[in-house]
């Protein structure tokens, strides 16, 4: 029991918790879907929270994205805190020199949702509180994800009775919007009325709609509208690609960390 208290204190410290005993800080171990875990919040003020954290066990930065892992251990038990950030400059949000915390994930059962869901909860218990969650098959387990609320639950294997081993919350809805705006602006720079290819495309579309509508002015307006819709669709495709990339990196890094976990021996098991 004492070891478990030490373990949760280490994870709590990594999440910026100032008061140690859970009884004295009832809000510090709450998981708020799509918003925060403990006192660490998702969003563009990531530096405010990251500066409060101790040194990380693993940190990897690539293409304005950073994956960070903290590990706490006590005896044979280990718990991890995983945070993924994106440069605000890449998202075109303020403060431009800061970072956005896009994903937070914990394995400690000390943290729980307002309804009491934590690691160790069963799939049935989770679905009772998150009925819109859907299973996503992975190579080594399953993730139960409620994308609308921004929360996901990972299981060790495919068994229906398998307990949840980690809980993550993310701002994919916000991230998708920001990346769509970013790509839309970038694509819009190329789709200019002064660009010969754009002019040719508008002319072709205008001719098509003139034959259907019989009004050259209405046909031209329709052509501009269709071209704008095409740019928006392409921007969303690129934004979705970015989001899946961020998720994939997070899952990969989490899997690498899990490989270093030691198997917990059962009581009375003397095998080596």
C-alpha positions as a Markdown table, in Angstrom:
| # | Residue | x | y | z |
|---|---|---|---|---|
| 1 | Unk | 0.0 | 0.0 | 0.0 |
| 2 | Unk | 2.8 | 2.4 | 0.9 |
| 3 | Unk | 4.6 | 1.6 | -2.4 |
| 4 | Unk | 1.3 | 2.4 | -4.3 |
| 5 | Unk | 1.1 | 5.8 | -2.6 |
| 6 | Unk | 4.7 | 6.6 | -3.5 |
| 7 | Unk | 4.0 | 5.5 | -7.1 |
| 8 | Unk | 0.9 | 7.7 | -7.5 |
| 9 | Unk | 2.7 | 10.7 | -5.9 |
| 10 | Unk | 5.4 | 10.5 | -8.6 |
| 11 | Unk | 2.9 | 10.4 | -11.4 |
| 12 | Unk | 0.9 | 13.1 | -9.8 |
| 13 | Unk | 4.0 | 15.3 | -9.5 |
| 14 | Unk | 4.7 | 14.7 | -13.2 |
| 15 | Unk | 1.2 | 16.1 | -14.0 |
| 16 | Unk | 1.7 | 19.2 | -12.0 |
| 17 | Unk | -0.1 | 18.2 | -8.8 |
| 18 | Unk | 0.9 | 20.4 | -5.9 |
| 19 | Unk | -0.9 | 18.6 | -3.0 |
| 20 | Unk | 0.1 | 15.0 | -2.5 |
| 21 | Unk | -2.6 | 13.1 | -0.7 |
| 22 | Unk | -5.7 | 12.4 | -2.9 |
| 23 | Unk | -8.0 | 13.3 | 0.0 |
| 24 | Unk | -6.5 | 16.8 | 0.0 |
| 25 | Unk | -6.6 | 17.3 | -3.8 |
| 26 | Unk | -9.8 | 15.6 | -5.0 |
| 27 | Unk | -9.7 | 17.5 | -8.3 |
| 28 | Unk | -6.0 | 16.7 | -9.0 |
| 29 | Unk | -6.6 | 13.2 | -10.1 |
| 30 | Unk | -9.6 | 13.8 | -12.4 |
| 31 | Unk | -9.6 | 13.0 | -16.1 |
| 32 | Unk | -11.8 | 15.5 | -18.0 |
| 33 | Unk | -12.3 | 14.1 | -21.5 |
| 34 | Unk | -11.0 | 16.5 | -24.2 |
| 35 | Unk | -9.6 | 18.9 | -21.6 |
| 36 | Unk | -7.2 | 17.7 | -19.0 |
| 37 | Unk | -5.7 | 14.9 | -16.8 |
| 38 | Unk | -4.9 | 16.2 | -13.4 |
| 39 | Unk | -3.6 | 19.7 | -13.6 |
| 40 | Unk | -2.1 | 19.3 | -17.1 |
| 41 | Unk | -4.4 | 20.7 | -19.8 |
| 42 | Unk | -4.7 | 20.2 | -23.5 |
| 43 | Unk | -4.3 | 23.3 | -25.7 |
| 44 | Unk | -2.0 | 26.0 | -26.9 |
| 45 | Unk | -0.5 | 27.0 | -23.5 |
| 46 | Unk | 1.5 | 23.8 | -23.3 |
| 47 | Unk | 4.7 | 25.4 | -22.1 |
| 48 | Unk | 2.9 | 26.6 | -18.9 |
| 49 | Unk | 2.3 | 23.0 | -17.9 |
| 50 | Unk | 5.5 | 21.4 | -19.4 |
| 51 | Unk | 7.7 | 23.8 | -17.4 |
| 52 | Unk | 6.2 | 22.4 | -14.2 |
| 53 | Unk | 7.1 | 18.8 | -15.0 |
| 54 | Unk | 10.3 | 16.8 | -13.9 |
| 55 | Unk | 12.8 | 15.4 | -16.3 |
| 56 | Unk | 11.3 | 12.9 | -18.8 |
| 57 | Unk | 12.5 | 9.4 | -19.5 |
| 58 | Unk | 12.1 | 9.7 | -23.2 |
| 59 | Unk | 11.7 | 12.7 | -25.5 |
| 60 | Unk | 11.7 | 12.8 | -29.3 |
| 61 | Unk | 11.2 | 15.8 | -31.5 |
| 62 | Unk | 10.6 | 15.6 | -35.2 |
| 63 | Unk | 9.0 | 18.0 | -37.7 |
| 64 | Unk | 7.8 | 20.4 | -35.0 |
| 65 | Unk | 6.2 | 17.5 | -33.1 |
| 66 | Unk | 7.5 | 16.2 | -29.7 |
| 67 | Unk | 6.6 | 13.0 | -27.9 |
| 68 | Unk | 7.5 | 12.9 | -24.2 |
| 69 | Unk | 7.3 | 10.0 | -21.7 |
| 70 | Unk | 7.7 | 10.0 | -18.0 |
| 71 | Unk | 8.1 | 6.7 | -16.1 |
| 72 | Unk | 7.5 | 6.2 | -12.4 |
| 73 | Unk | 8.3 | 2.9 | -10.7 |
| 74 | Unk | 8.1 | 1.3 | -7.3 |
| 75 | Unk | 9.3 | -2.3 | -7.0 |
| 76 | Unk | 7.9 | -4.3 | -10.0 |
| 77 | Unk | 5.2 | -1.8 | -10.8 |
| 78 | Unk | 5.6 | 1.0 | -13.4 |
| 79 | Unk | 3.3 | 3.7 | -14.6 |
| 80 | Unk | 3.8 | 6.1 | -17.5 |
| 81 | Unk | 2.7 | 9.5 | -18.4 |
| 82 | Unk | 2.8 | 10.3 | -22.2 |
| 83 | Unk | 2.4 | 13.8 | -23.7 |
| 84 | Unk | 2.4 | 14.7 | -27.3 |
| 85 | Unk | 2.9 | 18.4 | -28.4 |
| 86 | Unk | 2.9 | 20.3 | -31.6 |
| 87 | Unk | 4.6 | 23.6 | -32.4 |
| 88 | Unk | 2.1 | 26.5 | -32.3 |
| 89 | Unk | 3.8 | 27.9 | -35.3 |
| 90 | Unk | 2.8 | 24.7 | -37.3 |
| 91 | Unk | -0.8 | 25.2 | -36.2 |
| 92 | Unk | -0.7 | 29.0 | -36.6 |
| 93 | Unk | -2.0 | 29.6 | -33.1 |
| 94 | Unk | -0.9 | 31.9 | -30.2 |
| 95 | Unk | 1.5 | 32.1 | -28.5 |
| 96 | Unk | 3.3 | 31.4 | -31.8 |
| 97 | Unk | 6.6 | 30.4 | -30.0 |
| 98 | Unk | 4.8 | 28.0 | -27.7 |
| 99 | Unk | 3.5 | 24.4 | -28.1 |
| 100 | Unk | 0.1 | 22.8 | -28.1 |
| 101 | Unk | -0.5 | 19.8 | -25.9 |
| 102 | Unk | -2.5 | 17.6 | -28.2 |
| 103 | Unk | -2.5 | 14.3 | -26.3 |
| 104 | Unk | -2.1 | 13.2 | -22.7 |
| 105 | Unk | -2.1 | 9.5 | -21.6 |
| 106 | Unk | -1.7 | 7.8 | -18.2 |
| 107 | Unk | -1.5 | 4.3 | -17.0 |
| 108 | Unk | -1.9 | 5.0 | -13.2 |
| 109 | Unk | -5.3 | 3.9 | -11.8 |
| 110 | Unk | -5.1 | 6.9 | -9.4 |
| 111 | Unk | -6.5 | 9.1 | -12.2 |
| 112 | Unk | -10.2 | 8.7 | -13.0 |
| 113 | Unk | -13.0 | 10.3 | -14.9 |
| 114 | Unk | -15.8 | 12.1 | -12.9 |
| 115 | Unk | -17.8 | 8.8 | -13.3 |
| 116 | Unk | -15.0 | 6.8 | -11.7 |
| 117 | Unk | -13.6 | 5.2 | -14.8 |
| 118 | Unk | -9.8 | 4.5 | -14.5 |
| 119 | Unk | -7.3 | 2.0 | -15.7 |
| 120 | Unk | -8.4 | -1.4 | -14.5 |
| 121 | Unk | -12.0 | -0.7 | -15.5 |
| 122 | Unk | -13.7 | -3.2 | -17.8 |
| 123 | Unk | -15.0 | -2.6 | -21.2 |
| 124 | Unk | -18.6 | -3.0 | -19.9 |
| 125 | Unk | -18.0 | -0.4 | -17.3 |
| 126 | Unk | -16.5 | 2.0 | -19.8 |
| 127 | Unk | -19.2 | 1.6 | -22.3 |
| 128 | Unk | -21.8 | 2.3 | -19.6 |
| 129 | Unk | -20.3 | 5.8 | -19.2 |
| 130 | Unk | -19.2 | 6.3 | -22.8 |
| 131 | Unk | -21.9 | 4.5 | -24.9 |
| 132 | Unk | -20.7 | 6.2 | -28.1 |
| 133 | Unk | -17.2 | 4.8 | -27.8 |
| 134 | Unk | -16.1 | 2.5 | -30.7 |
| 135 | Unk | -13.5 | -0.2 | -30.8 |
| 136 | Unk | -10.4 | 0.2 | -33.0 |
| 137 | Unk | -8.4 | -2.9 | -33.7 |
| 138 | Unk | -4.6 | -2.8 | -33.2 |
| 139 | Unk | -2.0 | -5.4 | -33.8 |
| 140 | Unk | -1.4 | -6.0 | -30.0 |
| 141 | Unk | -4.7 | -5.0 | -28.5 |
| 142 | Unk | -7.7 | -2.7 | -28.8 |
| 143 | Unk | -8.6 | 0.9 | -28.3 |
| 144 | Unk | -12.0 | 2.0 | -27.2 |
| 145 | Unk | -12.4 | 5.5 | -28.5 |
| 146 | Unk | -15.0 | 8.2 | -28.0 |
| 147 | Unk | -13.8 | 10.7 | -30.6 |
| 148 | Unk | -16.6 | 13.2 | -29.9 |
| 149 | Unk | -15.6 | 13.5 | -26.3 |
| 150 | Unk | -11.8 | 13.2 | -27.0 |
| 151 | Unk | -11.0 | 10.2 | -24.8 |
| 152 | Unk | -9.7 | 6.7 | -25.6 |
| 153 | Unk | -9.1 | 3.6 | -23.5 |
| 154 | Unk | -6.4 | 1.0 | -24.4 |
| 155 | Unk | -6.6 | -2.7 | -23.6 |
| 156 | Unk | -3.8 | -5.2 | -23.4 |
| 157 | Unk | -5.4 | -7.8 | -25.6 |
| 158 | Unk | -8.6 | -8.8 | -27.4 |
| 159 | Unk | -10.3 | -10.6 | -24.5 |
| 160 | Unk | -13.7 | -9.1 | -23.5 |
| 161 | Unk | -12.6 | -9.3 | -19.9 |
| 162 | Unk | -9.3 | -7.5 | -20.4 |
| 163 | Unk | -8.9 | -4.5 | -18.2 |
| 164 | Unk | -8.1 | -1.0 | -19.4 |
| 165 | Unk | -4.3 | -0.4 | -19.2 |
| 166 | Unk | -4.2 | 3.2 | -20.3 |
| 167 | Unk | -6.4 | 6.3 | -20.7 |
| 168 | Unk | -5.7 | 9.1 | -23.1 |
| 169 | Unk | -7.4 | 12.4 | -23.9 |
| 170 | Unk | -6.8 | 14.5 | -27.0 |
| 171 | Unk | -7.8 | 17.6 | -28.9 |
| 172 | Unk | -8.3 | 15.9 | -32.2 |
| 173 | Unk | -11.4 | 18.0 | -32.9 |
| 174 | Unk | -9.5 | 21.2 | -32.3 |
| 175 | Unk | -6.4 | 19.8 | -34.0 |
| 176 | Unk | -8.4 | 18.8 | -37.1 |
| 177 | Unk | -9.9 | 22.3 | -37.4 |
| 178 | Unk | -6.5 | 24.0 | -37.0 |
| 179 | Unk | -4.8 | 21.8 | -39.5 |
| 180 | Unk | -7.7 | 22.2 | -42.0 |
| 181 | Unk | -7.3 | 26.0 | -41.7 |
| 182 | Unk | -3.5 | 25.7 | -42.1 |
| 183 | Unk | -3.7 | 23.5 | -45.3 |
| 184 | Unk | -6.6 | 25.6 | -46.6 |
| 185 | Unk | -4.5 | 28.7 | -46.4 |
| 186 | Unk | -1.5 | 27.0 | -48.0 |
| 187 | Unk | -3.6 | 25.6 | -50.8 |
| 188 | Unk | -5.3 | 28.9 | -51.2 |
| 189 | Unk | -2.0 | 30.6 | -51.9 |
| 190 | Unk | -1.5 | 28.4 | -55.0 |
| 191 | Unk | -5.1 | 28.6 | -56.2 |
| 192 | Unk | -4.9 | 32.3 | -57.2 |
| 193 | Unk | -6.9 | 34.1 | -59.8 |
| 194 | Unk | -3.6 | 35.2 | -61.3 |
| 195 | Unk | -2.5 | 31.6 | -61.7 |
| 196 | Unk | -2.8 | 30.4 | -65.3 |
| 197 | Unk | -3.9 | 26.8 | -64.2 |
| 198 | Unk | -6.5 | 28.3 | -61.9 |
| 199 | Unk | -7.8 | 30.5 | -64.8 |
| 200 | Unk | -8.0 | 27.5 | -67.1 |
| 201 | Unk | -9.8 | 25.4 | -64.6 |
| 202 | Unk | -12.3 | 28.1 | -63.9 |
| 203 | Unk | -12.9 | 28.6 | -67.6 |
| 204 | Unk | -13.5 | 24.9 | -68.1 |
| 205 | Unk | -16.0 | 24.8 | -65.2 |
| 206 | Unk | -17.7 | 27.9 | -66.4 |
| 207 | Unk | -18.3 | 26.3 | -69.8 |
| 208 | Unk | -19.8 | 23.2 | -68.2 |
| 209 | Unk | -22.1 | 25.2 | -66.0 |
| 210 | Unk | -23.1 | 27.6 | -68.8 |
| 211 | Unk | -24.4 | 24.6 | -70.7 |
| 212 | Unk | -26.4 | 23.5 | -67.7 |
| 213 | Unk | -27.6 | 26.9 | -66.4 |
| 214 | Unk | -27.7 | 29.0 | -69.5 |
| 215 | Unk | -26.5 | 32.0 | -67.6 |
| 216 | Unk | -22.7 | 32.9 | -68.0 |
| 217 | Unk | -22.6 | 35.0 | -64.8 |
| 218 | Unk | -24.3 | 32.3 | -62.7 |
| 219 | Unk | -22.0 | 29.7 | -64.3 |
| 220 | Unk | -18.9 | 31.6 | -63.3 |
| 221 | Unk | -20.1 | 32.0 | -59.7 |
| 222 | Unk | -20.8 | 28.2 | -59.6 |
| 223 | Unk | -17.4 | 27.5 | -61.0 |
| 224 | Unk | -15.7 | 29.6 | -58.2 |
| 225 | Unk | -17.8 | 27.8 | -55.6 |
| 226 | Unk | -16.9 | 24.3 | -56.9 |
| 227 | Unk | -13.2 | 25.3 | -56.9 |
| 228 | Unk | -13.5 | 26.5 | -53.3 |
| 229 | Unk | -15.1 | 23.3 | -52.3 |
| 230 | Unk | -12.4 | 21.3 | -53.9 |
| 231 | Unk | -9.7 | 23.2 | -52.0 |
| 232 | Unk | -11.6 | 22.7 | -48.7 |
| 233 | Unk | -11.9 | 18.9 | -49.4 |
| 234 | Unk | -8.2 | 18.6 | -50.1 |
| 235 | Unk | -7.4 | 20.6 | -46.9 |
| 236 | Unk | -9.6 | 18.2 | -44.8 |
| 237 | Unk | -7.9 | 15.2 | -46.4 |
| 238 | Unk | -4.5 | 16.6 | -45.5 |
| 239 | Unk | -5.7 | 17.5 | -42.0 |
| 240 | Unk | -7.1 | 14.0 | -41.3 |
| 241 | Unk | -3.7 | 12.6 | -42.5 |
| 242 | Unk | -1.9 | 14.8 | -40.0 |
| 243 | Unk | -4.2 | 13.6 | -37.2 |
| 244 | Unk | -3.7 | 9.9 | -38.0 |
| 245 | Unk | 0.0 | 10.6 | -38.1 |
| 246 | Unk | 0.0 | 12.1 | -34.6 |
| 247 | Unk | -2.0 | 9.2 | -33.3 |
| 248 | Unk | 0.3 | 6.6 | -34.9 |
| 249 | Unk | 3.4 | 8.2 | -33.5 |
| 250 | Unk | 1.8 | 8.3 | -30.0 |
| 251 | Unk | 0.8 | 4.6 | -30.2 |
| 252 | Unk | 4.2 | 3.6 | -31.5 |
| 253 | Unk | 6.1 | 5.4 | -28.8 |
| 254 | Unk | 3.8 | 4.0 | -26.1 |
| 255 | Unk | 4.4 | 0.5 | -27.4 |
| 256 | Unk | 8.2 | 1.0 | -27.3 |
| 257 | Unk | 8.0 | 2.0 | -23.7 |
| 258 | Unk | 5.8 | -0.9 | -22.8 |
| 259 | Unk | 8.5 | -3.3 | -24.2 |
| 260 | Unk | 10.8 | -2.3 | -21.3 |
| 261 | Unk | 8.2 | -3.1 | -18.6 |
| 262 | Unk | 9.0 | -6.0 | -16.4 |
| 263 | Unk | 6.5 | -8.9 | -16.0 |
| 264 | Unk | 4.9 | -8.9 | -12.6 |
| 265 | Unk | 5.4 | -12.3 | -11.0 |
| 266 | Unk | 2.5 | -14.0 | -9.3 |
| 267 | Unk | 2.8 | -14.6 | -5.5 |
| 268 | Unk | 4.6 | -17.9 | -4.9 |
| 269 | Unk | 6.1 | -17.9 | -8.5 |
| 270 | Unk | 9.8 | -18.6 | -8.0 |
| 271 | Unk | 10.6 | -19.0 | -11.7 |
| 272 | Unk | 13.2 | -16.8 | -13.3 |
